[in-house]
Amino acid sequence: MKIVILDGYALNPGDLTWQGIENLGSCTFYDRTSPELTVERAKKADAVFTNKVILDENILNQLPNLKYIGVLATGYNVVDIAAAKKAGITVTNIPAYSTTSVAQMVFSHILNFAQNISIHATSVSSGEWAESIDFAYWKTPQIELAGKTLGIIGFGQIGQAVAKIGLAFGMNVIFNNRSRKEVNFEATQVELSDLLSKSDFISINCPLTDENTGFINKSTISQMKPTAFLVNTGRGPLINEQELADTLNEGIIAGAGLDVLAVEPAKADNPLTKAKNCFITPHIAWATIEARTRLMNIATGNLKAFTQGNPINVVS
């Protein structure tokens, strides 16, 4: 079997091994592949792995040998699933590999707002503490999470993991979800309007759909407390970025922590990159070595199962 990894750098910049996949066939690895090189690099492949390289109908029609596409992510919108199905190509994805890591990133942003460790550490290293006449000082309000309300939009595996961390901090947890969710821990399902108005911290963990694109906008933000903080580790297009930037700059809410943007990498003119009290991380919630190791192991298992005639995690 001829295997081509089109854009392997994000998963494995050098700290993991491709050995499991190499054991399954003849492998060619590319760190990145531009659109104009996709067909050339994949044209003789039986199996292709992609993370962000798009495989649309036009490209798939030029890959007559292709039998398998392994998406190195949970989302698989980079592949034209209907076209793959029509061509008899099996497509698999990587489910539920990053739940713990993404929930951890949500609280990295929440704790950043609560205590601003970096600002205070920088203050000390610059000599401010040494010059202070007081034994303690704070440059931002210090916030205790216990007793605060955490609102979670989207209550799948990640949303529930976020909830459990919130409960461990003594927070009150409410959530909004498209369907009714029964859980065996203390979290209350509410309407979106109630969640927006009652929450001190809001975590967006829902999938992106046509219906909820841009649902965080001036109208919904205006329903939030002026002291509320918004965290998004879901998908960038869930937020109207210009309207969030405007409301942050106007002080309508207290801050936003974002690990995703509508266009990635960020454009230089994205209004959020310079918005007031907006902290953006470069889509790294999924990128702990533990999560990437799970991803690699699942990707290897997906291809192995396909070669044995029992494909798993199939989305086509």
N, C-alpha and C positions, 0 to 999 in steps of 0.2 A: 504494500500500500504506500502510495506517495502522499505525504502529509506536508502541508504548508501552513505555517503560522504567519499571518499577515502583519500583525501589530502586537508583538509579544512584550514590548518593553514595559508597558504599564503594569502588567501582571508580574513580570520577572525582569527587573532591571539588572539582575546579576546575583541576587541573594537567594534565589531558589534554583531548582534543577528541572530541566525538561526530560529527565531520564525516563520517567514513566511513559511519556508519549513517544519518545524515541524508540522504546522497546516494541512499539506497535507498528513501526514501518520506517520508511526512508524519509527523514525530516529535513525541511528547509526552513530556517528561521529568519524573519525580518523584524527589526525593532518597530519600524513604521512603514506604511505603504500609502503612497499618494494615489488619488483616484485614477490617474492616467496609467499607473503601473499595475493596477489590480488584476486585470485580465492577463497580462503578460506573466505575472508571477504565479497565478493560480491555474493557468490554462491546462496544465498536465496533471493537476492534483486530483486524487480520489477523495481526499478529505482536507478541509480548510478550517482553520480556527481564525475567528475575528473578534475583536473587541469593539472598535469604532469604525472599522472599514466597512463601507456600505456595499452590500451585495443585492442590487436591484435586479429586476427582470432582464434588463438589457445586458447586464454583466453575466447573469446566470445562463443566458442563452448562448454565451460564448465559452462556456465551460462544460464541454460534452462529457468529460470524464468524471465530473463531480458527483459524488454519491452522498456526501456527509458534510454538514456545516456545524461546527461547534462554536457557539457564541460564548465568549469568555466573560459573561456578565449575566445578571438576572433578566434585564430588559433585552428584548430581541428585535426592536424596531429597526435595526440596521439591516435586517434581512427581509426581502419580499417573501413573506411566508406563503402566500398564494402561488407565486411563481415557482417557489421551491417545491411545493406539493405537486404542482402540475408536472414538474420535471422529474419527480420521483426522488427528490433529495431529502434526506432526513435532517432535520434541524433540532439541535438540543440547546438548552441553556443551563445556567448554574443557579439553582434555587437556594435561598436561605443560608448562604455561606457567611454573610457579613452582619447578621442581626446584632450580635453582641458589640461588634466594633462600631456600628452606626449609632447604637444607643449610647455608647460611651462618648462619641463625638457630640451628640446632643447635649450631654451634660458638661462636656468641655466648654461649650459655648455658654451654657447656663451659668457655670461656675465662674467663667470669665466676667460675666455681667455682675455676679454676686460679689466678687471680691477683687477683680482686676489685679491678679498677681503680677503680671508683666509690668504694669505701670508702677507698682510699688517697688518691685525689685530693681527696675531701672532707676527709680528715685534714689534708692539706697546706694546703688553702684556709682551714681553720679555725685555722691557726697552729701545729699540733702539730710540724711539721718545724722551723719557725723556733725553737721552744722546746726542741728535742731536743738532747741533748749528743752524740748519735751521728750519723754521716753517713748512716746508713740504719736503717730499722726496718720491720717488717711487722706488721700487725694481724691477719692471717690466714695460715695456712700457704701458702707459695708452691709450686705443683705444676708439675713438668715433665711434659708430655704424652708425650714420647718414652719408649717402653718400656711405657707403660700399655696396658691392654687395653680396646678399644672394642667393645662388644657392640651389634649393630643388630638390632632386631626388625622384620622386614618388609624385604625386599631387592629392591624394585622400583627405579624410576629414582631416587627420592629417597634410598632407603637406600644405593644404590650410589654416589651422589654424596657422601653423608656418609662412606662408606668411603674414597673416594679422598682426601678432605681429611684423614681420620685417618691414612692411610698417608703423606701428605706431612709430617705432624707426627712421623712415626716411631712411630706407635702400632701395636699388634698388633690386627688386625681379625678378629672372629668375628661370625657372623650366624645368625639363625634365620628360616626362611621356611616357609610352608605347603607349598610344592612344592620339588623339588630345583632348585637354581640352579647353573649352570656359569658361572664368570666368568673373565676373562683377566687378573686381577690377584690379588694375594695376600690372600685372605680365605677363612676356613674356615667351612663350614656346620656347626652344632652343634645339639644338642637344647636346648630352652628352659632346662631345669634347669642344663645346663652353662654356658650363657650367663649366667644369673643369678648363678651362684656364682663365675664367673671374671672378670667384667667390673669394671673400675674406673669406667667411664662406660657408661651404657646409653641408647641413643637409640631411641625408639619411632617407627617409620615405617610401620606396617602399616595397612591399611584396617580400618574397624569392621565387624564381623559379629555375628550373633546369638551365635556361639560364643565370641567373645573379649571381649564386653562385660564390663568389670570384672575382666579377668584380672590386672591389676596390683592386688593386694590384700594383706592381711596375710600370707597364706600364701606368695605369690610374693616379696614384699618380704623376708620372713624368710630367704629363700635367698640374698640379696645380701650382699656384703661390708658391714661397718659403715662402711667408708670410701668406699662407692660413691655415685655421683651419677646420678640419673635425669633424662632429658630427654624431654619429650613434645611433638612438633609434629604428631602424627597427628590423633587425635580425642579429645575429652575423656572420653567414656564408656568408653574403654579402661581407665580407672583408677577404682577405688573410692575416691572422694575422701576420705571420712571416714577410711577405713583408712590411706590414704597420710598424711593429716594426723596421725593418731595415731602412726604409726611414725616420722615425722619428729620429732615432739615427744618421743618416747621415745628418740631417737638410734639407731634401728635401722639407718638409713642416713644418709649425711652431708648429703644435700641433694637438692632437686628443682628443675628449671627447666621451666616449663610455658608453652606459647603457646596452649593450648586448654583449655577447661573443659567439663564436661558441659552446663551451661546458660550461654549467653552473651547479653548481657553478664553478668559475674559477679554472683551474688546477694550481698547484704551479709553474709549469714550463712554463706557458703561457708567451711568450716573451713580450706581451704588458704590463704586470703588472709592468715591470721595464723599459719600454721604455721611452725615453726622452720626457718630456712635454706631457705625456699621462695620462689623468684623467679618471678613470673608476668608475662608480657607479654600485651597485649590482642589476641591473634590477629592478629599483624602479620607473620608469617613470609612470607606471600604478597604483602605490600603494598609492596615496593620499586617505584619508578617504572618500572624496567625490566620487572619481571614484570607490572605492570598494563598497560603499553604492549603487551606481547605478548598479554595477555588481550583487550584492546580490539581488536587487529588480528585475532585469531582469531575473536572474536565477530562482527566485521564480515564476515570471510570466510565464516563459517558462514551468515549470512543471505544474503549475495550468492550463494553456491552454491545455496541453497534456491530463491531467485528464478529462478535459471537452470535449475532442474529437476535439479540434480545435488547433492543435499544431502550434506554431510560431517559427521563427528563426531556421527552420529545415535545416540541411545540409546533411542528409542522404537520 
